[in-house]
């Protein structure tokens, strides 16, 4: 199987010549949720490793907090979560009372009000007249700023990898005038295995191999269609090992009458009860072993977080590898993310390959906000200015 995949990659390299004037190869943004940067060095990714060798690679620092929805939206807007408004996987907005945004809240996920603080690259492309297909990407199910992508699907975690690849290839079979210029592909199995079994587990390696094979299927499909494409492979964050004996219990810090712990795990977002703000601050803002807590307005500047009113009034961050649980008996899984983005365990994969990408480039570690200007350059659209630095990825471009 490995020989077949490597042969396909050699064929792929042969037909990836620059498109003729006026025609740009499609840009395919591939997210492997929870794919830590160093997973690429485990020897279980023949396809991805060859793409990295024949293209550009680097380690990406996620934005804070290093969670799924915030970082997926950062990758396509070039804005940090504090600016694009998806400040966590679970949060509230004083302008949308009575509703909690959650990944599983389908009504909220499809409500543009949660997403309108940022402009994803597919909205920019659609306004420029380019059809897009951000399949399974956070934000794609809403009419962000009044614009819907030409093609989109409601997220279905049960859909097999092969089906996801085949859906993308079917979109590329459309007539040239209708063919999407920008497409996305999303895999969640590596993240799931990391949570359940920990980043060093055999289950994670197996999930990595499965995704690698799925990307090989994509390359085979592109080769069969003689269709060059620019691939940008990313992850939203890495994964850190956690254990039950490294936990901080909310109930040991504050009593339930002092407020609500909305999110726990790799951090705590806390909403004091009305009239109990001072007591809640006294309980949480004091020094703690293995954890620091701040008022929203006092979160350290290096996190670029705390100006958006959607951020919780009190935010606590444990040391990487420690978990915050509501009760001492709550389960702690094998892996988690959401920690300090400067922790090596949170670094995410970045690979770019295709006719618009130089070969053999290794980029210094960069912040993931800089993927957005790269996408704009590859698409040939004027991406709105954001928090990213075009020079971070400029070396990767032909």
C-alpha positions as CSV (number, residue, x, y, z in Angstrom):
1,X,0.0,0.0,0.0
2,X,2.8,2.4,0.9
3,X,4.5,1.8,-2.5
4,X,1.2,2.5,-4.3
5,X,0.8,5.8,-2.4
6,X,4.3,6.9,-3.1
7,X,3.9,6.1,-6.8
8,X,0.8,8.2,-6.8
9,X,2.7,11.0,-5.3
10,X,5.4,10.9,-7.9
11,X,2.7,11.0,-10.6
12,X,1.1,13.9,-8.8
13,X,4.3,15.8,-8.9
14,X,4.5,15.3,-12.6
15,X,1.2,16.8,-13.5
16,X,1.3,19.7,-11.0
17,X,2.5,22.3,-13.5
18,X,1.3,25.9,-13.2
19,X,-2.1,26.5,-14.8
20,X,-2.4,28.6,-18.0
21,X,-2.9,32.4,-17.7
22,X,-6.3,33.3,-16.3
23,X,-6.8,29.8,-14.8
24,X,-5.8,29.2,-11.2
25,X,-5.7,25.7,-9.7
26,X,-8.3,25.1,-7.0
27,X,-7.2,25.6,-3.4
28,X,-8.0,22.8,-1.1
29,X,-7.7,23.5,2.6
30,X,-7.4,20.3,4.6
31,X,-7.9,20.2,8.4
32,X,-6.8,17.2,10.4
33,X,-8.2,18.1,13.8
34,X,-5.8,17.6,16.7
35,X,-2.8,16.7,14.4
36,X,0.2,17.8,16.5
37,X,3.1,19.0,14.5
38,X,5.5,16.3,15.6
39,X,3.0,13.5,14.5
40,X,4.5,14.0,11.1
41,X,7.8,12.5,12.4
42,X,6.3,9.2,13.6
43,X,6.9,7.3,10.3
44,X,3.2,6.5,9.8
45,X,2.4,9.2,7.2
46,X,4.0,8.3,3.8
47,X,1.6,10.5,1.9
48,X,1.8,13.6,4.1
49,X,5.6,13.2,4.6
50,X,6.1,13.2,0.8
51,X,3.9,16.2,0.4
52,X,5.9,18.0,3.0
53,X,9.2,17.0,1.4
54,X,8.1,18.1,-2.0
55,X,6.4,21.3,-0.8
56,X,6.6,23.5,2.3
57,X,6.2,22.5,5.9
58,X,6.4,24.1,9.3
59,X,4.9,24.1,12.8
60,X,2.0,26.4,13.5
61,X,1.2,28.1,16.8
62,X,-2.6,28.1,17.4
63,X,-4.4,31.1,18.6
64,X,-5.7,31.2,22.2
65,X,-7.6,29.4,23.3
66,X,-6.3,26.4,21.5
67,X,-9.8,24.9,20.8
68,X,-11.5,23.7,17.6
69,X,-14.0,26.3,16.6
70,X,-11.9,29.4,17.5
71,X,-8.9,28.1,15.5
72,X,-10.8,26.9,12.5
73,X,-12.3,30.3,12.2
74,X,-8.9,32.0,12.7
75,X,-7.4,30.0,9.9
76,X,-10.0,31.3,7.4
77,X,-10.3,34.9,8.7
78,X,-6.8,35.7,9.7
79,X,-8.2,37.1,12.9
80,X,-7.6,35.9,16.5
81,X,-10.6,34.6,18.4
82,X,-10.8,37.8,20.4
83,X,-11.4,39.7,17.1
84,X,-13.5,37.3,15.1
85,X,-15.8,36.5,18.0
86,X,-15.7,32.7,18.2
87,X,-13.9,33.0,21.5
88,X,-14.4,29.4,22.6
89,X,-16.3,26.2,21.7
90,X,-18.9,27.2,24.4
91,X,-19.6,30.8,25.2
92,X,-22.2,33.5,25.6
93,X,-22.9,36.9,24.1
94,X,-24.6,39.7,26.1
95,X,-26.1,40.9,22.8
96,X,-27.8,37.4,22.3
97,X,-29.3,36.8,25.7
98,X,-30.6,33.4,26.7
99,X,-28.5,31.5,24.2
100,X,-25.3,29.6,24.8
101,X,-23.2,29.0,21.7
102,X,-22.1,25.3,21.6
103,X,-20.7,23.2,18.8
104,X,-23.7,20.9,19.1
105,X,-26.2,23.8,19.1
106,X,-27.3,23.5,15.5
107,X,-29.4,26.7,15.6
108,X,-26.5,28.7,16.9
109,X,-24.0,27.2,14.4
110,X,-26.3,28.4,11.6
111,X,-27.0,31.9,13.1
112,X,-24.8,34.5,11.3
113,X,-24.8,36.7,14.4
114,X,-22.2,34.5,16.0
115,X,-19.9,34.6,13.0
116,X,-20.3,38.1,11.5
117,X,-17.4,39.7,13.4
118,X,-15.0,38.0,10.9
119,X,-15.0,37.5,7.1
120,X,-13.9,34.0,6.1
121,X,-12.0,33.6,2.9
122,X,-14.9,31.9,1.2
123,X,-17.0,35.0,1.6
124,X,-14.2,37.1,0.1
125,X,-13.9,34.6,-2.8
126,X,-17.7,34.5,-3.4
127,X,-17.8,38.3,-3.6
128,X,-15.0,38.1,-6.2
129,X,-17.1,35.8,-8.3
130,X,-15.4,32.5,-7.3
131,X,-17.6,29.6,-6.3
132,X,-16.5,27.9,-3.0
133,X,-17.2,24.7,-1.1
134,X,-16.1,25.0,2.5
135,X,-17.5,21.5,3.4
136,X,-17.7,20.7,7.2
137,X,-15.8,23.9,8.1
138,X,-17.0,25.9,11.2
139,X,-19.0,28.9,10.0
140,X,-19.9,27.4,6.6
141,X,-23.5,26.6,7.6
142,X,-24.3,30.3,8.2
143,X,-24.8,33.1,5.7
144,X,-21.8,35.0,7.1
145,X,-22.2,38.7,6.4
146,X,-25.1,37.8,4.2
147,X,-23.1,35.5,1.9
148,X,-23.5,31.8,1.6
149,X,-20.9,29.5,0.0
150,X,-22.0,28.0,-3.3
151,X,-21.7,24.5,-1.8
152,X,-21.9,23.5,1.9
153,X,-23.1,20.6,4.0
154,X,-24.2,20.2,7.5
155,X,-21.5,18.6,9.6
156,X,-21.9,14.8,9.9
157,X,-19.3,13.2,12.1
158,X,-20.4,9.7,11.1
159,X,-19.5,10.3,7.4
160,X,-16.5,8.0,6.6
161,X,-13.2,9.5,5.3
162,X,-13.6,8.0,1.9
163,X,-17.0,9.6,1.5
164,X,-15.7,13.0,2.5
165,X,-13.0,12.8,-0.1
166,X,-15.4,11.5,-2.8
167,X,-17.8,14.4,-2.1
168,X,-14.9,16.9,-2.7
169,X,-13.9,15.1,-5.9
170,X,-17.5,15.1,-7.1
171,X,-17.5,18.9,-6.7
172,X,-14.3,19.1,-8.8
173,X,-16.1,17.2,-11.6
174,X,-18.4,20.1,-12.1
175,X,-17.9,22.1,-15.4
176,X,-15.0,24.5,-15.1
177,X,-17.3,27.6,-14.8
178,X,-19.1,26.0,-11.8
179,X,-16.1,24.2,-10.2
180,X,-15.2,25.5,-6.8
181,X,-12.1,27.6,-6.6
182,X,-11.8,27.0,-2.8
183,X,-12.7,23.8,-1.0
184,X,-12.2,22.3,2.4
185,X,-11.8,18.8,3.8
186,X,-12.0,18.0,7.4
187,X,-11.0,14.9,9.4
188,X,-11.8,14.6,13.1
189,X,-10.6,11.1,14.0
190,X,-7.0,12.0,15.1
191,X,-8.5,14.5,17.6
192,X,-11.0,11.9,18.9
193,X,-8.3,9.3,19.4
194,X,-6.1,11.8,21.1
195,X,-8.8,12.7,23.6
196,X,-9.8,9.1,24.4
197,X,-6.4,7.5,24.4
198,X,-3.7,10.2,24.7
199,X,-1.3,11.5,22.1
200,X,1.3,8.7,22.6
201,X,-1.2,5.9,22.0
202,X,-1.3,3.3,19.3
203,X,-4.9,4.4,18.6
204,X,-3.6,7.9,17.6
205,X,-1.1,6.4,15.3
206,X,-3.8,4.3,13.7
207,X,-6.0,7.3,13.2
208,X,-3.1,9.2,11.7
209,X,-2.5,6.4,9.2
210,X,-6.2,6.3,8.2
211,X,-6.2,10.0,7.5
212,X,-2.9,9.7,5.5
213,X,-4.6,7.1,3.3
214,X,-7.6,9.3,2.8
215,X,-5.4,12.1,1.6
216,X,-3.7,9.5,-0.7
217,X,-7.2,8.8,-2.1
218,X,-7.6,12.5,-2.8
219,X,-4.3,12.7,-4.7
220,X,-5.3,9.6,-6.7
221,X,-8.6,11.3,-7.6
222,X,-6.8,14.5,-8.6
223,X,-4.3,12.6,-10.7
224,X,-7.1,10.7,-12.5
225,X,-8.7,14.0,-13.4
226,X,-5.4,15.5,-14.4
227,X,-6.3,18.4,-12.2
228,X,-3.5,20.3,-10.4
229,X,-4.5,21.8,-7.1
230,X,-2.8,23.7,-4.3
231,X,-3.2,21.8,-1.1
232,X,-2.8,23.5,2.3
233,X,-2.9,20.9,5.2
234,X,-3.3,22.3,8.7
235,X,-4.5,21.4,12.2
236,X,-6.4,23.6,14.6
237,X,-4.2,22.7,17.6
238,X,-2.1,19.9,19.0
239,X,-2.8,17.6,21.9
240,X,-1.3,17.2,25.4
241,X,-1.3,14.2,27.7
242,X,-3.4,14.6,30.8
243,X,-4.0,12.3,33.8
244,X,-6.5,11.9,36.6
245,X,-3.8,12.7,39.2
246,X,-3.2,16.2,37.7
247,X,-6.5,17.9,38.3
248,X,-7.9,21.0,39.8
249,X,-11.5,20.7,41.1
250,X,-13.8,23.7,40.8
251,X,-15.8,22.7,43.8
252,X,-12.6,23.1,45.9
253,X,-12.3,26.7,44.8
254,X,-15.8,28.2,44.7
255,X,-19.2,27.2,46.0
256,X,-22.0,26.8,43.5
257,X,-23.8,30.0,44.8
258,X,-20.9,32.1,43.6
259,X,-21.6,31.6,39.9
260,X,-21.4,29.2,36.9
261,X,-18.4,27.3,35.5
262,X,-19.4,27.3,31.8
263,X,-16.3,25.5,30.4
264,X,-13.9,23.2,32.2
265,X,-11.0,21.0,31.1
266,X,-7.9,22.8,29.7
267,X,-9.3,26.1,31.2
268,X,-12.2,27.4,33.2
269,X,-14.6,30.1,32.0
270,X,-16.5,31.4,35.0
271,X,-19.5,33.7,35.3
272,X,-20.0,35.2,38.8
273,X,-23.6,35.3,40.1
274,X,-25.1,38.8,40.2
275,X,-24.0,40.6,43.3
276,X,-21.4,37.9,44.2
277,X,-18.7,39.2,41.8
278,X,-16.3,40.3,44.6
279,X,-16.6,37.0,46.4
280,X,-16.0,35.0,43.2
281,X,-13.0,37.1,42.4
282,X,-11.6,36.7,45.9
283,X,-11.9,32.9,45.6
284,X,-10.5,32.6,42.0
285,X,-8.0,35.4,41.6
286,X,-5.8,34.4,44.5
287,X,-2.6,32.4,43.8
288,X,-3.2,28.7,43.0
289,X,-0.8,25.8,42.5
290,X,-0.7,24.8,38.8
291,X,-3.2,27.4,37.7
292,X,-3.6,31.2,37.1
293,X,-6.9,33.1,37.0
294,X,-7.6,36.6,35.6
295,X,-10.4,39.1,35.1
296,X,-11.3,39.3,31.4
297,X,-9.6,42.7,31.1
298,X,-6.4,41.4,32.8
299,X,-5.6,38.3,30.7
300,X,-1.9,38.6,29.7
301,X,-1.3,40.5,26.5
302,X,0.6,37.6,24.9
303,X,-2.6,35.7,24.6
304,X,-4.3,38.5,22.5
305,X,-7.5,37.7,24.5
306,X,-9.9,39.5,26.7
307,X,-11.2,42.5,24.8
308,X,-14.2,40.8,23.3
309,X,-17.3,40.9,25.6
310,X,-18.0,37.3,24.7
311,X,-15.0,36.2,26.8
312,X,-16.0,35.1,30.3
313,X,-15.6,37.6,33.1
314,X,-13.1,35.3,34.9
315,X,-10.8,33.0,33.0
316,X,-8.4,30.4,34.5
317,X,-5.6,28.6,32.8
318,X,-3.9,25.5,34.3
319,X,-0.4,24.4,33.5
320,X,-0.3,22.3,30.3
321,X,-1.2,18.7,31.1
322,X,-3.4,19.7,34.1
323,X,-7.2,19.5,34.0
324,X,-10.0,21.5,35.6
325,X,-13.0,19.3,36.6
326,X,-16.2,20.2,38.3
327,X,-16.0,17.3,40.8
328,X,-13.2,15.0,42.0
329,X,-14.9,12.0,40.5
330,X,-15.3,13.4,36.9
331,X,-13.5,11.6,34.2
332,X,-10.2,12.9,32.8
333,X,-9.5,11.5,29.4
334,X,-6.0,10.7,28.0
335,X,-5.5,13.9,26.0
336,X,-6.7,17.5,25.9
337,X,-6.1,20.9,24.2
338,X,-7.0,24.5,25.0
339,X,-3.7,25.1,26.9
340,X,-1.1,27.8,26.4
341,X,-0.5,28.0,22.6
342,X,3.2,28.5,23.3
343,X,3.4,24.9,24.7
344,X,5.1,22.6,22.2
345,X,2.3,20.1,22.7
346,X,-0.2,22.6,21.2
347,X,1.8,23.2,17.9
348,X,-0.1,22.1,14.8
349,X,0.9,20.7,11.4
350,X,1.3,22.9,8.3
351,X,2.0,21.6,4.9
352,X,1.5,23.3,1.5
353,X,2.0,21.6,-1.8
354,X,1.0,22.3,-5.4
355,X,1.9,24.4,-8.5
356,X,1.9,27.6,-6.4
357,X,4.2,26.3,-3.7
358,X,8.0,26.0,-3.7
359,X,9.5,22.6,-2.9
360,X,11.8,21.8,0.0
361,X,10.8,24.8,2.2
362,X,10.9,24.5,6.0
363,X,9.3,27.5,7.6
364,X,10.1,28.7,11.1
365,X,7.2,28.3,13.6
366,X,4.6,30.9,12.9
367,X,1.2,31.9,14.2
368,X,-1.8,30.4,12.5
369,X,-3.3,33.8,11.7
370,X,-0.8,33.9,8.8
371,X,-2.5,31.0,6.8
372,X,-5.2,33.4,5.7
373,X,-3.0,35.8,3.6
374,X,-1.5,32.7,2.0
375,X,-4.9,31.4,1.0
376,X,-5.7,34.8,-0.5
377,X,-2.5,34.8,-2.5
378,X,-3.2,31.3,-3.9
379,X,-6.8,32.2,-4.8
380,X,-5.8,35.6,-6.3
381,X,-8.3,37.5,-4.2
382,X,-7.6,40.6,-2.0
383,X,-8.0,39.0,1.4
384,X,-9.0,41.6,4.1
385,X,-6.2,42.6,6.4
386,X,-6.1,40.7,9.6
387,X,-3.7,39.7,12.4
388,X,-1.5,37.5,10.1
389,X,1.8,38.4,8.5
390,X,2.1,37.6,4.8
391,X,5.9,37.3,5.2
392,X,5.5,34.3,7.6
393,X,4.5,32.1,4.6
394,X,5.9,34.1,1.7
395,X,8.9,31.8,1.4
396,X,6.6,29.0,0.5
397,X,5.1,30.7,-2.5
398,X,6.5,30.3,-6.0
